[in-house]
Amino acid sequence: MAGYEELEDLEDHGELADAPSSSSSSSSLSSIRPWHALAVVSVCGVLLIAGGLNPLTSPRAASSKIRSRVSELASRPNQQYAGLPLLHCHDSVAWGSFYATTQAEADRFHGNVGQTYTVACPRHCSLTDGHIYGCGSGPYLDESSICRSALGAGLAGNEEISIVTFTLVEPVEKYPACVMKGYDAVGDSKSAFKIDSMPWVWQEWSRAAKSPYVDRYCGQGWATQNPKEPCEASIKKYRSNCEVTSGLEHCYGPRAFKFLKGADPPEVLPAAGQYTRTVQVTASAPSSMPDAHVACSSDGTPPNTFKDEHGQFQSEVTLTLGIGTWNVVCQSESTLDGPSRPVTRTFQVIEQTQSPVILPDSSGPYVGSVQVTMRLSSPLGTIYFTTDGSEPNQHAAQYNGPITISKVGNTK
């Protein structure tokens, strides 16, 4: 198998919370404490060379873990899952695609405040070194890894592809550090790992709205018409950092993001299991959220739209399933809270089989005990039986050979 090489040269620009203050602007590299990582990925493994801050507890241990997950972490731009963008673990709002080759790919999350995005996060992002600046549901500095932040917020699972929704918010001067609990699956009660975030402070934040800095970058008329308000140029100078990499501009700082918690999951009936001929599956939006709607798919992936064929939202959907095995996935969505976690049910729908032949028949009586055999006309079927007269189902005893009955009873 042909190997591939992934070369990553990263540097954090700006000032960490504990960095000494400087009279130069936050975009001046003289006031930066850089962290460089060089990662070479091939079929042979992963090499991490780091100096300064290292978010991984043990590079050697992390290398071993990452090596077994190379295929998981090697996403390329424009990958999709259930009709949603499938992110790389390093993707951020500031740098929209880790493998961006065009400015549009790099800027894909550069919307206005209030704009909402729903994306899919891959598995095993806990094993990567994407930095995080912020805590909980946010706000996060736009340079933060979206998917690692979602892990810390409890909205993504490490062992599953997770769908998360975030919205752009106004940036802030300080982003706190914290240690957050991470889970293998959303909704787990026991945490499986920890996600560390780092503090960030814009040391020259206030200059963006003060004279003479505003006059210098915004023009003398700006301060008069917009007192104590920064302009785009002063924000870029004092509240963001920009660089050009491979011909693409990368700016971080002018945006921040928060996660939406997600709607309550829908109620899905009936229970998963085996059914004959057909089964109707109904999903209802949570009654606790009057504005919620629901959608389902039957191919094992989350629904790619919440609208029906007429473009309408539905509070209840029904799927009629025929012969086969169906992996039904349903989600609800709220305007305020975004989509819920998926609810999955597996249904096996089989043909109706003929009743088994039971020998000897029930003409009895029989003295002492009697050996009973059962058979089907088709060798592919499975016989379930009871000896107390109750109706058998797939949870009853399974017939694997002759049985001996020594007391009065009714075998079905």
C-alpha positions in Angstrom: 0.0 0.0 0.0 1.4 3.4 -1.0 2.2 5.6 2.0 1.4 9.3 2.3 3.1 12.1 4.1 1.4 14.8 6.2 3.6 17.8 7.1 2.3 20.2 9.7 4.2 23.3 10.8 2.0 25.2 13.4 2.7 28.3 15.4 0.4 30.0 17.9 0.4 33.8 17.4 -0.6 36.2 20.0 -0.2 36.1 23.7 -1.1 33.4 26.2 -2.7 34.6 29.4 0.5 34.3 31.4 2.7 35.9 28.8 4.5 39.1 29.8 2.9 42.3 28.6 4.6 44.2 25.7 4.4 47.7 24.4 4.2 46.3 20.9 0.9 45.1 19.4 -0.4 41.6 19.8 0.4 40.8 16.2 4.1 41.5 16.8 6.0 38.3 16.9 8.4 39.7 19.5 5.7 39.2 22.2 4.8 35.7 21.2 5.6 32.5 23.0 5.6 30.1 20.0 4.8 26.4 20.0 6.0 24.5 17.0 5.1 21.0 16.1 6.5 19.0 13.2 4.5 15.9 12.4 5.4 13.4 9.7 2.8 10.7 9.1 3.5 7.7 7.0 2.6 4.0 6.9 5.4 3.5 9.3 4.0 5.7 12.1 4.0 9.2 13.5 6.9 11.4 14.6 6.2 14.4 16.9 8.9 17.0 17.5 7.9 19.7 19.9 9.4 22.6 21.7 7.8 24.9 24.3 4.2 24.1 25.1 3.1 20.5 24.3 -0.6 19.7 24.9 0.1 16.0 24.7 1.0 14.3 28.0 3.4 11.9 26.4 4.6 12.3 22.8 5.7 8.7 22.6 2.5 7.3 24.0 0.5 9.7 21.8 2.5 8.6 18.8 1.6 5.0 19.4 -2.1 5.8 19.7 -2.2 8.1 16.7 -0.3 5.5 14.6 -3.2 3.1 15.0 -5.7 5.9 13.9 -3.9 7.3 10.9 -6.8 6.5 8.6 -9.2 8.2 10.9 -7.2 11.4 11.0 -6.4 11.7 7.3 -9.6 13.4 6.2 -9.3 15.7 3.2 -11.3 18.9 2.3 -14.9 18.6 1.3 -15.5 15.2 3.0 -19.1 14.8 4.0 -21.1 12.7 6.5 -24.9 12.5 6.2 -24.8 15.6 4.0 -22.8 17.6 6.5 -19.2 18.8 6.4 -17.0 16.1 8.0 -14.3 18.1 9.8 -10.7 17.3 10.4 -9.8 17.3 14.2 -7.7 20.4 13.7 -10.4 22.4 11.8 -11.2 25.7 13.4 -13.4 28.8 12.7 -10.3 30.8 11.9 -8.8 28.2 9.5 -11.9 26.5 8.2 -10.1 23.4 6.6 -6.9 22.0 7.9 -6.1 21.0 4.3 -7.4 24.1 2.6 -6.0 24.8 -0.8 -8.2 27.8 -1.6 -9.1 30.9 0.4 -12.8 29.9 0.3 -12.0 26.6 2.0 -10.0 28.4 4.7 -12.7 31.0 5.2 -15.7 28.6 5.1 -16.8 29.5 8.7 -16.2 33.3 8.4 -19.8 34.3 8.7 -21.4 37.1 10.7 -22.3 37.0 14.4 -25.3 34.8 14.9 -24.7 32.6 11.9 -25.0 28.9 12.8 -23.2 25.9 11.4 -23.9 22.2 11.8 -21.0 19.9 11.2 -19.8 16.3 11.8 -16.8 15.6 13.9 -14.7 12.4 13.3 -13.7 9.8 15.8 -10.6 9.9 18.1 -10.0 13.7 18.2 -8.8 13.2 21.7 -5.6 11.8 20.3 -4.7 14.9 18.3 -3.1 18.1 19.5 -5.5 20.7 18.3 -5.4 23.6 20.7 -8.4 24.9 22.6 -8.9 28.4 24.2 -12.2 28.5 26.2 -14.3 26.2 28.3 -17.7 24.4 28.3 -20.1 25.6 25.7 -18.0 28.7 25.0 -17.2 31.2 23.9 -14.0 29.8 22.3 -11.3 31.7 20.5 -11.8 31.1 16.8 -8.4 29.4 16.6 -9.7 26.6 18.8 -10.2 23.1 17.3 -13.9 22.8 16.8 -14.1 19.1 17.4 -11.8 18.9 20.4 -13.8 21.8 21.9 -17.0 19.8 21.3 -15.4 16.8 23.1 -14.7 19.0 26.1 -18.2 20.4 26.0 -19.7 16.9 26.1 -21.4 17.3 22.7 -19.2 14.9 20.8 -18.1 11.4 21.5 -14.6 10.1 21.0 -15.7 6.7 19.6 -18.4 7.9 17.3 -18.9 10.4 14.5 -20.8 13.2 16.2 -22.9 16.0 14.9 -22.5 19.4 16.6 -23.9 22.8 16.0 -22.1 26.1 16.8 -22.9 29.7 16.4 -20.6 32.7 15.8 -20.5 35.2 18.7 -18.7 38.4 19.5 -15.1 37.8 20.5 -13.9 38.6 24.0 -10.7 39.9 25.5 -10.0 36.8 27.7 -10.5 33.1 27.2 -10.1 31.0 30.3 -8.3 27.7 30.7 -9.8 24.6 32.2 -9.8 20.8 32.3 -12.9 19.3 30.8 -14.2 15.7 30.9 -14.4 13.8 27.7 -16.6 10.9 26.8 -16.4 8.0 24.4 -20.1 8.5 23.5 -22.4 11.4 24.0 -24.6 10.8 27.0 -22.1 8.5 28.8 -22.2 8.9 32.5 -18.5 8.0 33.0 -15.8 10.1 31.5 -13.0 8.4 29.6 -10.3 11.1 29.2 -9.6 14.8 29.8 -9.4 17.7 27.5 -7.2 20.6 28.5 -7.8 24.1 27.3 -5.3 27.0 27.5 -5.8 30.6 28.6 -5.6 33.4 26.1 -5.6 37.2 26.6 -5.4 40.0 24.0 -2.9 42.2 25.8 -3.7 45.2 23.7 -7.4 44.7 23.3 -8.4 48.2 24.6 -6.2 50.0 22.1 -8.5 49.0 19.3 -11.1 51.6 20.6 -8.8 54.3 22.0 -7.2 57.4 20.6 -4.7 57.9 19.1 -4.8 54.3 17.9 -8.2 54.7 16.4 -7.2 57.9 14.6 -4.2 56.1 13.2 -6.0 53.1 11.8 -9.6 54.2 11.4 -9.2 57.9 10.4 -9.8 61.0 12.4 -13.5 61.1 11.6 -14.2 57.6 12.9 -13.8 58.4 16.6 -16.2 61.4 16.3 -18.9 59.4 14.6 -18.3 56.1 16.5 -17.0 57.0 20.0 -15.3 54.1 21.8 -16.0 51.8 18.9 -13.2 50.0 17.1 -13.1 49.9 13.3 -12.2 46.9 11.2 -8.6 48.0 10.8 -8.0 48.6 14.5 -9.6 45.2 15.3 -7.2 43.5 12.8 -4.3 45.3 14.4 -4.9 44.9 18.1 -7.5 42.0 18.4 -6.3 39.6 15.8 -3.2 38.0 14.2 -2.8 37.4 10.6 -0.3 35.5 8.5 0.0 34.2 4.9 0.7 30.5 4.5 1.0 28.9 1.0 -0.6 32.0 -0.4 -3.6 31.8 1.9 -4.4 34.4 4.5 -5.0 33.1 8.0 -6.4 35.5 10.6 -7.7 34.6 14.0 -9.2 36.7 16.8 -12.0 38.7 15.2 -14.5 35.8 15.8 -15.5 33.5 18.5 -18.0 30.6 18.7 -20.3 28.9 21.2 -22.0 25.5 20.9 -25.7 25.0 21.0 -26.7 22.3 23.5 -28.9 20.4 21.0 -32.6 19.6 21.2 -34.0 16.8 23.4 -33.9 13.5 21.4 -37.2 12.2 19.8 -39.3 9.4 21.1 -39.0 6.4 18.7 -41.4 3.5 18.8 -41.6 0.5 18.7 -38.5 -1.0 20.4 -35.8 -2.5 18.2 -36.2 -6.2 17.4 -37.4 -8.8 15.0 -40.8 -8.4 13.3 -42.7 -10.3 10.6 -43.7 -9.0 7.2 -43.7 -5.2 8.1 -43.2 -2.8 10.9 -44.2 0.8 11.3 -41.7 3.0 13.1 -42.9 6.4 14.5 -40.7 9.2 15.8 -42.1 12.1 17.6 -40.5 15.4 18.4 -40.0 16.1 22.2 -43.0 17.6 23.8 -40.8 19.7 26.0 -39.8 21.8 22.9 -42.8 23.2 21.1 -40.7 24.5 18.2 -38.9 21.1 17.6 -39.3 19.0 14.5 -38.1 15.5 13.7 -36.7 13.5 10.8 -35.5 9.9 10.3 -33.4 7.8 7.9 -33.3 4.0 7.5 -29.8 3.6 6.2 -27.8 4.0 9.4 -26.8 7.6 8.9 -28.4 10.7 10.5 -31.1 12.3 8.3 -29.7 14.9 5.9 -32.7 17.2 6.0 -35.5 17.9 8.5 -38.0 18.9 5.7 -40.3 16.5 3.9 -40.7 16.3 0.2 -42.9 19.4 0.3 -40.3 21.4 2.2 -42.3 21.3 5.4 -41.0 20.5 9.0 -42.8 17.7 10.8 -43.4 17.0 14.5 -43.9 13.3 13.8 -42.7 11.0 11.0 -43.6 7.3 10.3 -41.5 4.8 8.4 -43.0 1.6 7.0 -40.3 -1.0 6.7 -40.6 -4.2 4.7 -38.5 -7.4 4.6 -34.8 -6.8 5.5 -32.6 -5.3 8.2 -33.0 -1.6 8.8 -30.9 0.7 10.9 -33.2 3.6 11.7 -31.7 6.9 12.9 -33.9 9.7 14.1 -33.1 13.2 15.3 -35.1 16.2 16.5 -34.1 19.8 15.9 -35.0 23.0 17.7 -34.6 26.5 16.3 -32.9 27.6 19.5 -30.9 24.5 20.4 -30.0 22.9 17.2 -30.2 19.1 16.3 -30.4 16.5 19.0 -28.1 13.5 19.4 -29.2 10.6 17.0 -31.5 7.9 18.3 -30.7 4.5 16.6 -33.0 1.5 16.4 -32.3 -1.7 14.4 -35.2 -3.6 13.0 -35.1 -7.0 11.4 -38.2 -7.7 9.4 -38.6 -11.4 8.2 -41.1 -13.4 6.1 -44.0 -15.0 7.9 -43.0 -18.7 8.3 -45.4 -21.6 8.6 -46.2 -23.0 12.0 -43.8 -25.7 13.1 -44.9 -29.4 13.2 -44.8 -30.7 16.8 -44.6 -34.4 17.4 -46.1 -36.3 19.0 -49.4 -34.5 18.7 -51.5 -33.4 21.7 -53.9 -36.4 21.5 -52.2 -37.9 24.6 -52.4 -38.5 27.5 -48.8 -39.7 28.0 -47.6 -41.6 31.0 -44.4 -40.4 32.9 -42.8 -38.2 30.3 -42.8 -37.6 26.6 -40.1 -36.5 24.2 -41.2 -33.7 21.9 -39.6 -32.8 18.5 -40.4 -29.8 16.3 -39.5 -29.0 12.7 -40.1 -26.4 10.1 -40.7 -26.8 6.4 -37.8 -24.3 5.8 -34.3 -25.1 7.3 -33.6 -21.3 7.6 -36.2 -20.6 10.3 -35.8 -20.5 14.1 -38.3 -22.1 16.5 -39.0 -20.4 19.8 -41.3 -22.3 22.2 -43.0 -22.2 25.7 -44.3 -25.0 27.8 -46.7 -23.0 30.0 -49.2 -22.1 27.4 -48.0 -18.5 26.9 -47.4 -17.1 23.4 -43.8 -17.5 22.3 -41.7 -14.7 20.9 -38.0 -14.2 20.1 -37.2 -13.9 23.8 -38.7 -17.4 24.5 -36.6 -20.6 24.6 -35.0 -21.5 21.3 -35.5 -25.1 20.0 -32.2 -26.9 19.3 -33.3 -30.5 19.6 -35.8 -32.9 21.2 -37.1 -31.8 24.6 -38.5 -34.0 27.4 -41.7 -32.9 29.1 -42.6 -34.6 32.4 -45.4 -32.6 33.7 -48.8 -31.4 32.5 -48.5 -28.4 30.3 -49.3 -26.7 27.0 -46.5 -26.5 24.6 -46.6 -23.7 22.0 
